[in-house]
Amino acid sequence: MSVIKEKFSSQADTELLADIKQIAVKEGRQLQSVLDEALRDFVEKKKTGKSRRHVLEAMDESLKVFDSLYEKLAQ
């Protein structure tokens, strides 16, 4: 299935854009790919009022692995 892309222009905080570019380089991805993921996450969160499923699954896994550490940090 082909996705139709539309160009648009915007502005971003200099530090935020630098962070996004750094993520793209670190992950070996194009900037557009990282921006697309960020926009999808934002839209999903706004539509449902919660994070995307893979984010919640990662959080659950983290809680299983580091539960005792989180309890100690909370004290």
N, C-alpha and C positions, 0 to 999 in steps of 0.2 A: 504494500500500500504506500503510495507516494504522498508525502505531506507537502502542501503548498506553503511556502514561506513568504512573508511580507516584510520588506524593509521598513524600518522606522528609525527615527533619530531621537536621542535623549541625552541627558547629562547625568553624571553621577559624582558623588563625593570622591575626591582624588584618592584618599586612603582606601575607601571601599573598592574602587575600581582596581587599585593596585593589588588588594587582597584577592579579588576575583581572578585577576590575571595570574597571580602566583599559584592559586589553586589549579588553574588550567595547566600551567607549566608542570607543576608537581605531579599531576595525574596524567600528563601526556595527552591532553585533550585540547580542542580548539575552544577559544573564548566563547564562541556562540553556543557550544554544547553546554558549558557551565551555566551561562545565562539562561538557556532554555530550561535546564533542570531547576534553577532557582525560581524562575517564573512559574513553572508547573507546581512546585512545592507551595509557593505563595497562593496561587489560585485554589489549589486543593484545600489548603488550610482555611482560606476564607469561605469556600463553599460549604465545607463540612464542619468547620469549627474545630478541627483536629488535624494532626500531622498525617502525612501519608503513611500507608500501611508499613512500608519497609522501614520507615523511621521508628515507628512504634515497635516493630519486631526487634530492631537493633537495640532499642532501649530495654525491652524485656530481657533480651539475652545478656545485656550488660548487668541488669539487676540480678540475674541468676549467678553470674560469675563473680561479681564484686559486692554482693549483698552485705557481707560482714564489714567490708571496708566502708561502704556508705553509712552503715550504722555507727561505726566509730567516728567518722567525720561529722556526723550529725550531733554527736555529743559535745 
